[in-house]
Amino acid sequence: MSEVLIEGGRTLLGAEIRETSLGIADGKISSVGAGQQHGSLAIDAGDLLVLPGIVDLHGDAFERQMMPRAGVDFPIDVALVDSDRQAIANGITTVFHATTWSWEPGLRSADNARQLLEAIESLRPQLAADTRFHLRHETYNLDAEDDICRWLAEGRIDLLGFNDHMDGTVADLAKPQKRNRMVERTGLSSEAFDALVKRVVGRAHDVPASVARLAKAANDAGVRTLSHDDNSPAMRQAFRSQGIAIAEFPVNEETAREAADGGDFIVFGAPNVVRGGSHTGWTRASDMIAKGLCSVLASDYYYPAPLLAAFRLVHDGVLTLPKAWDLISSAPARAAGLADRGVLAPGGRADVLLVDDQPKLRPRLVAVISAGRLVHIADADRLSRRPAVSRKTVAAV
């Protein structure tokens, strides 16, 4: 693997931004401001920010590549390659594809979950982003329990989320537009969908014990777990008691505060920050961040959102750039148990972004390095194949 030298950028080192250079070799950061550095590929980072790659715990925008219109399917491998390009072009160097396995047929069916997992495993070596499998388990999908336990034991699941959308599904049956969207997604007739929902709801009494067994299986396998849309402090407490220590999209401040008091990671959607509020009308993420009740931002349904959200928080005076960047890089890496990324330090995985921050609220991604490989470049004039020497030496922190 070739050596890379990033020369003279405004580099995020811990909680500070300093002008220095980075050396990269064998997929890792080899030096920070270490003097006479050379690289077979040099990148001039003058006037640019040099930042750790984005770690995205929950991104499901790939579903649009799989089914761009209701009932219109594309091959999963095509969808994954396209999604990888989108993620990288938005600075996401570690992506957890949040795959919903529901009791529904269609897009969120057992067959699709299996095919997606197999496609990720087979395509992983050729994808630019470190691509991982975040299984979003609909808790009423009781028939999936044995398979999920087996996948956990085999090390095939990287994150396990517990989702319960049943109350919302039942409520949406009376709303024609939402009902039609759900039915179209499954490919069932309206009558068949109603009958399926009735059968699934009838097994509600079996759900808590299934969640407990799956949480234990994940803990035994060393897989981090999330609970989705917690709606009360009591619900968060119950999940925490089972070792589920990541609260994903808590729906109100009281629940987010309970998560913070319990030392849990708290995930909100970056699109919420960019748009100025939740598309569901729930908690406003920027308010939660200002109150210290959010520790991670995820792309959710829109890959450009994390990059935009970090700079929106800085522009609005909510956070400094180091603290805003922590929400999309170091903190999600810690939440997922990935100790080798999220910061720029010798020995760490070389996931590095070069960002032009001059356009206010519209940061321009100039280059992306993933595991030491240059995988995206928007300004080829900054490249040089000649060995380069750093212009300024700054002691590593």
C-alpha positions as CSV (number, residue, x, y, z in Angstrom):
1,M,0.0,0.0,0.0
2,S,1.4,3.4,-1.0
3,E,2.4,6.1,1.6
4,V,0.5,9.3,1.6
5,L,1.5,12.7,3.0
6,I,-1.2,15.3,3.8
7,E,0.6,18.6,3.9
8,G,-0.2,21.6,6.0
9,G,-3.9,21.4,6.7
10,R,-5.8,22.8,9.7
11,T,-5.9,19.4,11.4
12,L,-8.2,18.3,14.2
13,L,-6.0,16.8,16.9
14,G,-8.0,15.8,20.0
15,A,-9.9,19.0,21.1
16,E,-7.7,21.4,19.1
17,I,-7.2,22.4,15.5
18,R,-3.5,22.9,14.5
19,E,-1.7,23.4,11.3
20,T,0.4,20.4,10.7
21,S,1.0,17.4,8.4
22,L,-0.1,13.8,8.5
23,G,1.9,10.8,7.3
24,I,0.0,7.6,6.3
25,A,1.4,4.2,5.7
26,D,0.0,0.7,5.5
27,G,-3.6,2.0,6.1
28,K,-2.7,3.7,9.3
29,I,-1.6,7.2,10.4
30,S,2.1,6.9,10.7
31,S,3.0,10.3,12.0
32,V,1.6,13.7,13.0
33,G,3.9,16.7,12.4
34,A,7.0,14.5,12.7
35,G,9.4,16.5,10.6
36,Q,11.0,15.2,7.4
37,Q,8.1,13.2,6.0
38,H,7.8,11.6,2.6
39,G,5.1,10.0,0.6
40,S,4.7,8.5,-2.8
41,L,1.5,10.5,-2.9
42,A,1.3,14.0,-1.5
43,I,-1.8,16.1,-1.0
44,D,-1.6,19.8,-0.5
45,A,-4.1,20.6,2.3
46,G,-3.3,24.3,2.5
47,D,-6.4,26.3,3.7
48,L,-8.4,23.1,4.2
49,L,-9.6,21.3,7.4
50,V,-8.2,17.8,7.9
51,L,-10.7,15.8,9.9
52,P,-11.3,12.2,11.0
53,G,-13.7,10.2,8.7
54,I,-17.4,10.1,9.7
55,V,-18.6,7.0,11.5
56,D,-22.3,6.4,10.7
57,L,-24.1,4.1,13.1
58,H,-27.5,4.2,11.4
59,G,-28.0,4.8,7.7
60,D,-30.9,3.3,5.7
61,A,-30.8,5.5,2.6
62,F,-29.6,2.4,0.7
63,E,-33.2,1.3,0.7
64,R,-33.9,3.9,-2.0
65,Q,-31.2,2.3,-4.2
66,M,-32.9,-1.1,-3.6
67,M,-36.4,0.1,-4.2
68,P,-36.4,3.6,-5.8
69,R,-40.1,3.4,-6.3
70,A,-42.7,1.3,-4.5
71,G,-42.7,-2.2,-6.1
72,V,-39.6,-1.4,-8.3
73,D,-36.6,-3.5,-7.2
74,F,-33.0,-3.3,-8.2
75,P,-30.3,-5.9,-7.6
76,I,-28.8,-5.6,-4.1
77,D,-25.2,-5.6,-5.3
78,V,-26.0,-2.6,-7.6
79,A,-27.7,-0.8,-4.7
80,L,-24.8,-1.4,-2.3
81,V,-22.1,-0.2,-4.7
82,D,-24.2,3.0,-5.4
83,S,-24.7,3.5,-1.7
84,D,-21.0,3.1,-1.0
85,R,-20.2,5.8,-3.6
86,Q,-22.8,8.2,-2.0
87,A,-21.5,7.5,1.5
88,I,-17.8,8.1,0.6
89,A,-18.7,11.3,-1.4
90,N,-20.2,12.6,1.8
91,G,-17.3,11.8,4.1
92,I,-18.7,8.6,5.6
93,T,-15.8,6.2,5.9
94,T,-17.4,3.7,8.3
95,V,-21.0,2.9,7.4
96,F,-23.5,0.7,9.3
97,H,-26.2,-0.3,6.9
98,A,-29.3,-0.2,9.1
99,T,-31.3,-3.2,7.8
100,T,-34.8,-3.7,9.0
101,W,-35.9,-7.3,9.4
102,S,-39.6,-7.1,10.0
103,W,-42.6,-9.4,10.0
104,E,-43.6,-7.9,6.7
105,P,-42.9,-9.4,3.3
106,G,-41.2,-7.2,0.7
107,L,-38.5,-4.6,1.2
108,R,-38.1,-5.5,4.9
109,S,-38.6,-9.2,4.7
110,A,-36.4,-12.1,5.9
111,D,-35.3,-12.8,2.3
112,N,-34.1,-9.2,1.9
113,A,-32.3,-9.2,5.2
114,R,-30.4,-12.4,4.3
115,Q,-29.6,-11.2,0.8
116,L,-28.3,-7.9,2.1
117,L,-26.1,-9.5,4.7
118,E,-24.7,-11.9,2.2
119,A,-24.1,-9.1,-0.3
120,I,-22.3,-6.9,2.3
121,E,-20.1,-9.9,3.2
122,S,-19.2,-10.7,-0.4
123,L,-18.8,-7.1,-1.6
124,R,-17.0,-5.7,1.5
125,P,-13.4,-6.1,0.1
126,Q,-14.3,-3.9,-2.9
127,L,-16.3,-1.2,-1.1
128,A,-14.5,2.1,-0.3
129,A,-16.2,2.6,3.1
130,D,-15.8,0.1,5.9
131,T,-19.2,-1.4,5.5
132,R,-21.0,-3.1,8.5
133,F,-24.3,-4.7,9.2
134,H,-26.7,-3.0,11.7
135,L,-29.7,-5.3,12.1
136,R,-32.8,-3.5,13.1
137,H,-35.0,-6.2,14.6
138,E,-38.7,-5.6,14.7
139,T,-39.5,-7.1,18.1
140,Y,-42.8,-8.6,16.9
141,N,-40.9,-10.6,14.3
142,L,-40.7,-13.5,16.7
143,D,-40.0,-16.1,14.0
144,A,-36.6,-14.5,13.3
145,E,-35.2,-15.0,16.8
146,D,-33.3,-18.3,16.1
147,D,-31.7,-17.0,13.0
148,I,-30.6,-13.8,14.7
149,C,-29.1,-15.7,17.6
150,R,-27.1,-17.8,15.1
151,W,-25.9,-14.8,13.2
152,L,-24.8,-13.2,16.5
153,A,-22.8,-16.3,17.5
154,E,-21.2,-16.4,14.0
155,G,-20.1,-12.8,14.3
156,R,-22.1,-11.6,11.3
157,I,-24.0,-8.8,13.1
158,D,-22.1,-5.6,14.0
159,L,-25.0,-3.7,15.8
160,L,-28.4,-5.0,16.9
161,G,-31.2,-2.6,17.2
162,F,-34.6,-3.3,18.9
163,N,-37.5,-1.7,17.0
164,D,-41.2,-1.7,17.9
165,H,-43.3,0.0,15.3
166,M,-46.4,-2.0,15.9
167,D,-48.4,0.7,17.6
168,G,-47.7,3.1,14.8
169,T,-48.5,0.4,12.2
170,V,-51.9,-0.2,13.8
171,A,-52.6,3.5,14.1
172,D,-51.6,4.1,10.4
173,L,-54.2,1.5,9.2
174,A,-56.8,4.3,9.6
175,K,-54.8,6.8,7.6
176,P,-55.3,6.1,3.8
177,Q,-52.0,7.6,2.6
178,K,-49.8,5.9,5.1
179,R,-51.8,2.7,4.9
180,N,-51.3,2.6,1.1
181,R,-47.6,3.2,1.4
182,M,-47.2,0.3,3.9
183,V,-49.3,-2.1,1.8
184,E,-47.4,-1.2,-1.4
185,R,-44.1,-1.9,0.3
186,T,-45.2,-5.4,1.2
187,G,-46.7,-6.4,-2.1
188,L,-49.8,-7.8,-0.3
189,S,-53.4,-7.0,-1.0
190,S,-55.1,-4.7,1.5
191,E,-57.0,-7.6,3.0
192,A,-54.0,-9.8,3.3
193,F,-52.0,-7.1,5.1
194,D,-54.8,-6.5,7.6
195,A,-54.9,-10.3,8.4
196,L,-51.1,-10.4,8.8
197,V,-51.1,-7.5,11.2
198,K,-53.9,-9.1,13.3
199,R,-51.9,-12.4,13.5
200,V,-48.7,-10.6,14.5
201,V,-50.4,-8.4,17.2
202,G,-51.9,-11.5,18.6
203,R,-48.5,-12.7,19.7
204,A,-47.7,-9.5,21.8
205,H,-47.4,-11.5,25.0
206,D,-44.3,-13.3,23.6
207,V,-42.3,-10.2,22.7
208,P,-40.7,-9.2,26.1
209,A,-39.1,-12.7,26.6
210,S,-37.8,-12.7,23.0
211,V,-36.2,-9.3,23.5
212,A,-34.5,-10.6,26.7
213,R,-33.1,-13.7,25.0
214,L,-31.8,-11.7,22.0
215,A,-30.2,-9.0,24.3
216,K,-28.4,-11.8,26.2
217,A,-27.2,-13.4,23.0
218,A,-25.9,-10.1,21.8
219,N,-24.1,-9.3,25.1
220,D,-22.6,-12.8,25.0
221,A,-21.3,-12.2,21.5
222,G,-19.9,-8.8,22.4
223,V,-22.3,-7.0,20.0
224,R,-23.4,-3.5,20.9
225,T,-27.2,-3.0,21.1
226,L,-29.6,-0.1,20.6
227,S,-33.2,0.6,21.5
228,H,-35.2,2.6,19.0
229,D,-37.7,5.4,19.7
230,D,-37.8,4.9,23.5
231,N,-40.8,6.9,24.7
232,S,-40.4,7.0,28.4
233,P,-37.7,7.0,31.1
234,A,-39.1,3.6,32.3
235,M,-38.7,2.1,28.8
236,R,-35.0,3.3,28.7
237,Q,-34.4,1.9,32.2
238,A,-35.8,-1.4,31.1
239,F,-33.6,-1.6,28.1
240,R,-30.5,-0.5,30.0
241,S,-31.1,-3.3,32.6
242,Q,-30.7,-5.8,29.7
243,G,-27.4,-4.3,28.6
244,I,-28.8,-2.2,25.8
245,A,-26.8,0.9,26.3
246,I,-27.5,3.0,23.2
247,A,-30.7,5.0,23.0
248,E,-31.6,5.7,19.4
249,F,-34.0,8.6,18.7
250,P,-35.6,9.0,22.2
251,V,-38.9,10.7,21.5
252,N,-38.9,13.2,24.3
253,E,-36.6,15.1,26.6
254,E,-37.4,13.2,29.7
255,T,-36.3,9.9,28.1
256,A,-33.1,11.5,26.7
257,R,-32.3,12.9,30.1
258,E,-32.8,9.4,31.7
259,A,-30.4,8.0,29.1
260,A,-27.8,10.7,29.8
261,D,-28.1,10.2,33.6
262,G,-27.6,6.5,33.0
263,G,-24.4,7.0,31.0
264,D,-26.0,5.7,27.8
265,F,-25.0,6.9,24.3
266,I,-27.9,8.9,22.8
267,V,-28.3,9.0,19.0
268,F,-30.3,11.5,17.1
269,G,-30.7,12.0,13.3
270,A,-28.4,14.5,11.6
271,P,-31.2,15.4,9.1
272,N,-33.1,16.7,12.2
273,V,-30.2,19.2,12.7
274,V,-29.9,20.2,9.1
275,R,-33.7,20.8,8.6
276,G,-34.1,22.5,12.0
277,G,-36.4,19.8,13.4
278,S,-37.8,16.3,13.2
279,H,-39.8,15.2,10.2
280,T,-42.1,13.4,12.6
281,G,-42.6,16.4,14.9
282,W,-40.7,14.8,17.8
283,T,-37.6,16.1,19.6
284,R,-35.5,18.8,18.1
285,A,-32.0,17.4,17.9
286,S,-30.2,20.8,18.2
287,D,-32.0,21.5,21.4
288,M,-31.0,18.2,22.8
289,I,-27.4,18.8,21.8
290,A,-27.3,22.2,23.5
291,K,-28.6,20.6,26.7
292,G,-26.0,17.8,26.6
293,L,-28.6,15.2,25.8
294,C,-27.2,13.9,22.5
295,S,-23.9,12.2,22.0
296,V,-24.1,10.8,18.5
297,L,-25.6,12.0,15.2
298,A,-26.4,9.5,12.4
299,S,-27.3,10.0,8.7
300,D,-30.6,8.2,9.2
301,Y,-32.2,8.5,5.8
302,Y,-29.8,11.0,4.2
303,Y,-26.1,10.5,3.7
304,P,-25.1,14.2,3.3
305,A,-26.6,15.1,6.6
306,P,-23.8,14.3,9.1
307,L,-21.2,16.6,7.4
308,L,-23.8,19.4,7.0
309,A,-25.1,19.0,10.5
310,A,-21.6,19.5,12.1
311,F,-21.1,22.8,10.3
312,R,-24.7,23.9,11.0
313,L,-24.1,23.4,14.8
314,V,-20.9,25.5,14.5
315,H,-22.6,28.2,12.4
316,D,-25.5,28.4,14.9
317,G,-23.2,28.7,17.9
318,V,-24.3,25.5,19.5
319,L,-20.9,23.8,19.5
320,T,-17.3,24.3,18.6
321,L,-16.1,22.3,15.6
322,P,-14.1,19.8,17.7
323,K,-17.2,19.1,19.8
324,A,-19.6,19.0,16.7
325,W,-17.2,16.7,14.9
326,D,-17.1,14.3,17.9
327,L,-20.8,13.7,17.4
328,I,-20.2,12.2,13.9
329,S,-16.8,10.6,14.3
330,S,-15.2,9.8,17.7
331,A,-18.4,9.3,19.7
332,P,-20.1,6.9,17.3
333,A,-16.8,5.0,17.0
334,R,-16.8,4.6,20.8
335,A,-20.5,3.6,20.9
336,A,-19.8,0.9,18.4
337,G,-16.6,-0.3,20.2
338,L,-14.3,0.8,17.4
339,A,-11.2,2.0,19.2
340,D,-9.1,2.4,16.0
341,R,-10.9,5.4,14.4
342,G,-12.6,8.7,15.1
343,V,-9.4,10.6,16.0
344,L,-6.3,11.4,14.1
345,A,-3.4,9.9,16.0
346,P,-0.4,7.7,15.2
347,G,-1.4,4.0,14.9
348,G,-5.0,4.7,14.2
349,R,-6.9,3.7,11.0
350,A,-6.2,6.3,8.3
351,D,-9.8,7.6,7.6
352,V,-9.2,11.2,6.8
353,L,-11.3,14.0,5.2
354,L,-10.1,17.2,3.6
355,V,-12.8,19.8,3.8
356,D,-13.1,23.3,2.3
357,D,-15.1,25.2,5.0
358,Q,-15.2,28.5,3.2
359,P,-18.7,28.1,1.8
360,K,-20.8,28.8,4.9
361,L,-23.2,26.0,5.8
362,R,-22.1,24.1,2.7
363,P,-18.8,22.5,3.4
364,R,-17.1,21.1,0.3
365,L,-15.5,17.7,0.5
366,V,-12.2,17.9,-1.4
367,A,-10.7,14.5,-0.6
368,V,-11.5,11.3,1.3
369,I,-8.9,8.7,2.4
370,S,-10.3,5.4,3.7
371,A,-8.0,2.9,5.4
372,G,-5.1,4.7,3.8
373,R,-6.5,4.7,0.2
374,L,-7.4,7.9,-1.6
375,V,-11.0,7.0,-2.6
376,H,-12.4,10.4,-3.5
377,I,-10.8,13.6,-4.9
378,A,-12.6,16.7,-6.1
379,D,-9.5,18.8,-6.8
380,A,-6.8,16.9,-8.6
381,D,-4.5,19.9,-8.7
382,R,-3.8,19.3,-5.0
383,L,-2.1,15.9,-5.8
384,S,1.6,15.3,-6.4
385,R,3.4,12.1,-7.0
386,R,6.8,13.6,-6.0
387,P,8.1,12.9,-2.5
388,A,7.0,15.9,-0.4
389,V,8.4,17.5,2.8
390,S,6.1,19.0,5.4
391,R,6.0,22.8,5.4
392,K,5.5,23.1,9.2
393,T,6.2,20.8,12.1
394,V,3.9,20.7,15.1
395,A,4.4,18.3,18.0
396,A,1.9,15.5,18.1
397,V,-0.8,15.8,20.9
